[in-house]
């Protein structure tokens, strides 16, 4: 019997983006949100993984000094 299709929630997307911004490895992120494979994380959360670090860097550099 095949596994049910994975449907990410808004909460999971926020967690992945936040953890990616901190540089946490995909394997650790997948464990945190309860997904077996980092491949699944990369498939369903590509945008969050790609933009997490970029947005974090922007927020830090945009702070008034």
N, C-alpha and C positions, 0 to 999 in steps of 0.2 A: 504494500500500500504506500503510495507516495506521500511525502510530507506536505502539509498545507503550505500554501504560498505565504511568504513573509510580507507583512504590510507594516512599515514603520509608522510609529505614532509621532506626534509633534514633540512630545516629551523626549522620546529617543533621539529625534533629530537635534534637539537642543543639547542633549548630553554629548552626543557625538561631536557636534561643532565645538563645544566648550573644551572637551578633552583633546580634540585635534589641535585647538589653539594653544594648548599647553605642551604640545609635542609628545603626547602619550602614544605609544605604538598601537597599531591597529589590533593586534592580538589582545591587548589589555582592554581596549575599548569594546571589543566584541564580548569579552567576558563580563564586563560591567553591565551591558544591556541585555545579556542573556542569549547571545547568538553564538552558535558553535564555531563558525568559520570566519576568519578575517576577510575571506573572499566575499562573503555575504555583505559584510560591512562596506567593502569597496563598491559592490554592485548597487546597493540601495542608498548609500549615503555619500556618493561621489562628490556632490556639490558641497556638503558640509565639511568633508575632509579637505577639499581643495581650498575653501574660503575661510576655514577656521583660523588658521595662522595669519592669513592676510588681514582679516578684520581685527584680530588682536593687535597686530603691529600698528594698524591704522589708529586704533583707539589710544594706544600708548603715545604715539607720536603726535596726535591731535590735542593732547592735554595742554592747557595753557601753562607756561613756565613762569 
